[in-house]
Amino acid sequence: MKKIISLVCVFMLLLSTGIISIFAVPAPFFAGDANLDGNRTIQDATVVQKYVAKMTDFVLLQKYVADADNDEEITVKDATLIQKAVAKIERIEGEIFPYVFFDGFYANYDSGKAMAGVPVTFTANVHSIGDKSKPFTFEFYVNDELIDKGSEESFTYTFAEAGEYDVKIKCINAFDYTAENGEYEYVVVEPYESEKPVIKAFYVNQSSFNDYEFHAADYNITFTAEAIFGKGDYEYAFLLDGEVLRDYSEENSYTFDDMPDDREEEYTLTVRVKDSSTGENFVSEDYSFRVVF
């Protein structure tokens, strides 16, 4: 069975002022830009003075950005420093990226292989630039119903019946900025059995940027396979375009420190699984992807 990587539906960053696509890296907020308009002007000093005088309030991001002297307090000294920076008398250093990005969203059962009544674990990989936007809060939805909320990147859910489900995850950071992946159209089937191993999942920990494309400079991209049925003791082998990357072992993942970069075309990663006790009944599955420069 050949699988084309298509884990990214449409990941969007939802901002209070609008919507920013994940594929365009948003600009940081610079220290002193207290009104968050993208520029450091005399208006920023004024809004800091109003905050100090308790004439206005700040959202959390503003509190970080308005602290121009980085002393963890917002005082009139910050307003003065901003005025000096606008007049080019002094410099203000520092920037904050308040965004959170999805790197991947996958399950330990591929869609169409998950069985009704069997727990399925969904996992999201996210990252931010710097630590100020942490901690993260995750929300998991099934058919738009909030199922779980907490600090864990994974949640486990048991589908009671076979059918099609929309699975969605949101990640909210400390600045209340939200990254939300598109709905995962997930198919659940009736319970089944097999005497041979079955590859129930073959997934990657990173999202591709264009359906199934990775950049040649991408690194630490891990492909993972998971098997069920058969004897229950499995060995996994990984091949790239028919050439062995790693022969049979109990390790069910293969990590590319760097993607192949000798040609710009499609590659096929194959996983082979067999019963380790008998060495028989092996099954395989292909994962096709493209490398771009």
Secondary structure, DSSP 8 states (H G I E B T S, - for coil): -EEE----S--EEEETTEEEETTS----EETT-TT-SSS--HHHHHHHHHHHTTSS---HHHHHHH-TT-SS---HHHHHHHHHHHTTSS----EE---EEEEEEEESS-TTTEETTSEEEEEEEEEESSSTT-S-EEEEEETTEEEEEES-SEEEEE-SSSEEEEEEEEEE-TT--EEE---EEEEEE-----SS-EEEEEEESS--SSSSEEETT---EEEEEEEESTTS-EEEEEEETTEEEEEEES--EEEESS---S-SSEEEEEEEEEETTTS---EEEEEEEEEE-
